Amino acid sequence: MKTMTEELRGAMLVSHLSPEQLERVARRALRCRLEDGQLLFSQADPFDRFYLVLAGQVRLYRLSPEGTEKVIEIIGPGETFAEALMFMNAARYPVCAAALGPTELIGMDSRDFARMLRESVDTCLLLLGDLSQRLKGLVREIDNITLHSATSRFASYLLSRRPSAGEELSLDMRKGIIASRLSIKPETFSRIEKDLSARGIIAIQGMRVRILDLKALERLAGLGEFQELAPLPCAPGHSG
């Protein structure tokens, strides 16, 4: 079994810490285990810890006043979340966090971590460099959402999860969550699945997707905004 210090060392955010700093973080850290769907914290809960995912996944989402859920990000093993709040003097979490399947995390004391950073300018600059890389990734995601069609985003999602060898992949979360993550309405998500299946580009069976025409899927991933697939021809006797 790895010690907590060894587990923390594998996270990019704290990989630059000295052994003494890592031990300090580990002494104040807590291990959390969540079941599928279990809430870690709610929107507007007091902010006191940021987290490292050891196993499983965590979905970060916001709730509208009407109760509609918008998935902001999916966090996987080795990734951290909520650390940026330390630099914003945030008092509360701006999102909800819940487990996608059985999940194990380490929660780090944000106040003591911030104090430690103030004691070492070099460590603070290294950490900010890591955060800037994450920010660039989020900017790319925003560009993808605003500049590409729903079909293009769906195709890109499938390609990003395609194994290096083989044409079959398994969707790693419920389709409703994938749709929300891609900023696609559930009904649009279903229509795209049917369109691509009818055109022989993919075949879907439950959570398994087989890519039948890789080049066509790659072309769709590059479509610009408003370049959705043409609608399927209507069956005889139907209008549409």
Secondary structure, 3 states (H helix, E strand, C coil): CCCHHHHHHCCHHHCCCCHHHHHHHHHHCEEEEECCCCEEECCCCECCEEEEEEEEEEEEEEECCCCCEEEEEEECCCCEECHHHHHHCCCECCCEEEEEEEEEEEEEEHHHHHHHHHHCHHHHHHHHHHHHHHHHHHHHHHHHHHHCCHHHHHHHHHHHCCCCCCCEEECCCCHHHHHHHCCCCHHHHHHHHHHHHHCCCEEEECCEEEECCHHHHHHHHCCCCCCCCCCCCCCCCCCC
